Amino acid sequence: MFDKITSHYDHIHFTPDRFAKKLPLLVMSHGSGGISDIDTDFAKIACANGYQVVIVDHFTKRGVKSQIWHDVDNIYPNFDDRASDIYTVSAKYDANKKILFGISAGGTACLICSADFDKTFLVYPALVGITQPMLEAHKLTIVTGKDDDWTPASQAHRYAKYVDLDLHIVDGFHGFLNPREDRFIENVLSLRDIELPIPFLGTLEKINYQKGVTTKYNKKSREITEKMFTLWLS
């Protein structure tokens, strides 16, 4: 449970003990819909396990409400912007241990930073363009859905051939954490059936993307993920 919540212009800080000076720090990067109760639910789990938590707000300071992936030319903030935010916010806190948690696009951003943190936990990250910083990631745990047609599990399996990671494939589609999701979004770019060189040195604009993705809640897979996350925090 939270003892104190503080809102800042680029993040929200949660602590289980407002008087503790150097609690270990969990840095969280949200998905394309922005900060939601899903993020705060995982922050609550972390606080219950003795961590202070910062949820990085990638959108508000940029005037962004959400990211709609209809094309890649106008994605803002991009993965590197998000990674820069993670570094900036985490540097504001003095902690002997700093770990990362990211969802979807936030997970991809965390991979860029992973080498500079103690360990990293990701849920259905986009893994289509594996860059050199992502190949330097370490102590990784990834959970993704076997039916995900947005950020497919096949790309996570491919990534696991290059980086030592703990990969868990659970039932469900993209968005299985979110109780409000159950839809097919026809105009959104999918990353399925794309295989790029590793490391990827190009840009994502001139790629023949398919369109149409499914997002759907899976209660059991969320429960499994929460249990794994709780164990990972120990």
Secondary structure, 3 states (H helix, E strand, C coil): CCCEEEECCCEEEEECCCCCCCCCEEEEECCCCCCCHHHHHHHHHHHHCCCEEEEECCCHHHCCCCCCCCCCCCCCCCHHHHHHHHHHHHCCCCCCCEEEEEECHHHHHHHHHHHHCCCEEEECCCCCCCCHHHHCCCCEEEEEECCCCCCCHHHHHHHCCCCCEEEEEECCCECCCCCCCEEEEEEEEECCCCCCCCCCCCCCCCCCCEEEEEEECCHHHHHHHHHHHHHHHC
